[in-house]
Amino acid sequence: MSRVPEGPSRRLLLAGALAAVSAAVTGCSSDSEASTSGGAKRLRIGYFAFPSGDLIVKNKKLLEKALPDHTITWIKFDSGASVNQAFIGKSLDIAALGSSPFARGISGSSPIPYKVAWILDVAGENEALVVREDTGISDVAGLKGRTIATPFASTSHYSLLAALETAGLTTSDVKLVDLQPQAILAAWQRGDIDAAYVWLPTLDELRKTGTQLTSSKEIGGAGRPTLDLAVVSDDLIAKDPQAIGAWRKAEAEALRLLESDPDGSVKAVAAELGISAADARAQLRQGVFLTPEQVASADWLGTDTGPGKLLGYVTDTGRFLAGQKQIAAAPSADAVRKAFYLEGLSDAVK
């Protein structure tokens, strides 16, 4: 795994797959009704099967230990689009969400009622564009006329659009297919697609018979960073801010464990993903993890007194998405600023 001293990097967006979304929201809603009855405190947390501190918090039950009076429910999602839909349906309190779907979620006249409150990781080599070896293609420009899969409304989608633009291609020069990671792997194995932009662990499977053309680390370094963020609902901010403080402290502890106890962190991630320790270690090395102090700094999320450079990253992402006709209009800098929850942030890293 790697650490960044200071500076940018990237991760997920909002658009399709209503059947899967409906199933997720319906499942969460029934849990919401049950946990609300009798006034019991609860937290419904959305997460991804992707190497991060989130999996360590979940595996080691750090949040359950910190909030013994709360019922903690962890709900797995496959895309930022479904996370956004779940927040719209008031089925989540906290969730992992990529910077691209976050920018999409706070755009428009009815922004989703949530705010960014933490940074999970910065996208690096754990998210990339891979082309089938048998195509003979060696650069992004060579994808003209080819079929490329990516989960729409994700950071991968955003980074793919950026990669195409840099290579002088438009979306009309290629055939884009909206597929979730598991469906991407199946389509790849059948030979239905020529390339894909996706994240771990599917990415590692594609690399076995593919050639990597670019990565989120490279695209981020060129000025289009994406990140895995964590957002909290406006309702939770209003009703249970102390739970947010405890959750932040748990996430900060997980980031420290990635550094101080790499073997224990690998074991936790391997258990959550159902993979070997060797694979978990390799996947973690491809990510870029900030220290808690970096998260709560002007270089990244910000401080109690104001937002950090993430404000500019999200604002730029919104402008890019609008330019690509992915959203009707980019959210203003003021709208992005209002979507930051920074109160009590410094307490989480003490």
Secondary structure, 3 states (H helix, E strand, C coil): CEECCCCCCECCCCCCCHHHHHHHHHHHHHHHHHHHHHHCEEEEEEECCCCCHHHHHHHCCHHHHHCCCEEEEEEECCCHHHHHHHHHCCCCCEEEEEHHHHHHHCCCCCCCCEEEEEEEEEECCCEEEEEEHHHCCCCHHHHCCCEEEECCCCHHHHHHHHHHHHCCCCHHHCEEEECCHHHHHHHHHHCCCCEEEEECCHHHHHHCCEEEEEEHHHHHHCCCCCEEEEEEEHHHHHHCHHHHHHHHHHHHHHHHHHHHCHHHHHHHHHHHHCCCHHHHHHHHHCCEECCHHHHCCCCCCEECCEECCHHHHHHHHHHHHHHCCCCCCCCCHHHHHHCECCCCHHHHCC
